[in-house]
Amino acid sequence: MDFRRINGTSGDLTSQPMHMLMPGGQGDNDTAEMTYFDPDRSSAYVFSRRVQTVVIPFICVLGVVGNVLAIGTFLSTSLRTTSCCLYLAAKSFFDIGFLLSLSVMWLYQLRVPLLTTTGVCQVTVYLTYVCGCLSVWFVVLITLENFVRFTRPRMVPRHCTVFRARRLIPAMTIFAAVLYNFSLWTTGVVVAPDGTLHCTSLLEFENIVTVLTLIDTALTLVLPSLIMIFLILAIVVKVVESFKRKKRLRSVVQRAHTRRRLTPEGKMTTFLFAISVIFLLLNTPTHAIRLKMMIELYLQGTAPSYNDWILQRFFEVLFYLNFSTNCLVYMVFGENFRHVFLARYLDRCLHKGNIHNEESDVSPILLHRRTHAEEPSLATDI
């Protein structure tokens, strides 16, 4: 998912990579084979790092604001009665946690030493693990619900329920919180030979971190990707079969009739399908390059090339967009979400603005009289 999960350097999410420790030399300071990567030797890498430095604060700010607004929309009275809306609200919440951790690491790149403070270092790395994992698996649950809704509609009342969502969300949160507690005691602030401070994996736990990193890769990359690809392909096949069946059966009159708008179930399926596909498109590039780098490092004993690091930088930006563009995706593909969002935020702002404009055009005496006369009705409206 990021540099810290490749080379064990937890503070290198947005800072320059320190070094790649080759297999076979771990734990042996005298014989350890090191391959150092000097980013200043590559102008393309320096450019990609600067682009990332400029883009990340916009991603964090827009992402936090958008996710807060999305949570308020999904937890509104009209939407919180649907299980997938609860999963999306939970995803938005943990995406905020990831973006806050990312902002701390971005400040580290600007030489703000918040990340190299004991406590902040461990919590930041811990949040990236927990929030990243939960964000992935909530999308898996959403894709699974969409599969059930489209291919097994009779199972929806039993499996796609708010009751089940309200129990799965805290259960998954507790599981992830316990599973990734290792980052709290295997990470610390370390003084480099040049005297600089780095938030990185402690040397005595290096082998443990390597094993747990591989487990994390399976849990947040391999397994979710396989499940989602299988479910999305199954949905696509079902859509094609359904289209062919309707094409054979419908008459000329039915053809005109089928041009009506999608049913609520169809809109929900399209909405959830778009979320799953966009998630894969934004996540796959960085996962693919990271997997390539890990295979070359741990199996072939070869350090990643300059091109690998440059691609990793650009693909990371796409990966971060996955946490910040949620609200935009929901607005584009979710008709109900869009209506509730506009009614909840935009209409309120416009209504308050209209009241303010009307009151500014009234003399103070008339305004005073009107305010006292309308107090009961205003209270009733609230």
Steps between C-alpha positions, in 0.01 A plus 500: 500500500791733557874513553485410866357162411778427253814597681374511857541876520173624640577863452570472131143524380562844360869548569790372298576129538799432723634165384406153392622220724568193291392151612767284653673785678229600746608525858870479425655845514839380381390303196169662415483574132357847448390662177460874552261702292601861451191687372700811407665303218168480313342825385181312413476367856563846647222636277258225605581566866436873459171432323397278787603765752275756330203269442478324836375798709215556253416129512495505881293818542245418230486139617435582865232757414335273242499198730351700787220618271452145370469361854234757583310408183516122548391529864199713408156361579424398142827315429611340824227235464710330228790275594727609214464864612628403845800326342571809288471726805747277686735505200488880490581514872809282469606680183516815712733318739728399216508852356587649839791257527604589148501869591736431790738320265471785251604744774804279560601554139484875565740453793227538763618245761156392620540148360832451680337557839467189713135404514401691189726273296340178626141626484544635147631170367233312694221710348629449146487124551159487671324762287647369174394142576147591609447729201585213266276247671200730520519530120516119484183482710332755275597299191371183665169669580471615141564145381224370727258774394552432133543124484313379811224756565308258722790497746505879541245519788701245695860604433499868398356640821577795726502258795790307349687816394483646853671188632751445223641853512610496869610135472728577205631810673596307812660225292714747303592694814629183666663357187716806431601575858849375405573837338472665841794304643708423191523863388698779659704813446852402393808719463666446161882504457478857371320608818154539349192347662279251319175326590584146399484135598731414788796283400433231763152438353605509137431133427163517675402808303598328175271205570214723616544720194452198276187406698373855464562483126286189478222655711485842335617421146483141378185369670278811459607547138423138410161515671402829340616400151303175526185676623522777239550249219206298630282813501610590146420148376159518666434839338591367155280193547210715617541736205503213250194342661302823488610562142359162393168543682401860453276615216495836329258634761707358783812656345345844532381418847844392621644844428353628824726594788677242709321348796626586852669159513668568167623838619641344816678232296651760265610714794672218686654360181654840418650523850661156467641561151642844584655357815679232297617750239654728762650221711627249244797702359671564835428146618642353180824699513538431873450128446758506220751676725442257786542194275823637358628588845410193703508227234757619247719714727484792258444858607224693321610716212465876466203449272330290768539775759378768258192297405439428867490874572243574229292192579494603866319819401229289337487288812454805724220624274310188598469645851411854396268475198226297669253786523548587132442139392187480714369827355553386141362146523263513798172673418355462851827607656509807277144601589555455873838675484359805321200516729714462811773751418437715195129565555564596862768747402280653231206518742709678762636735237150588381384571854803722557439693175132548580575628848764745371236670282261564791523800728612432859154581640316270258762230550454521877122471467517215248749304709278512809192416296662196338673349802237227556503387135881493488511280806247269341705472181815409692 
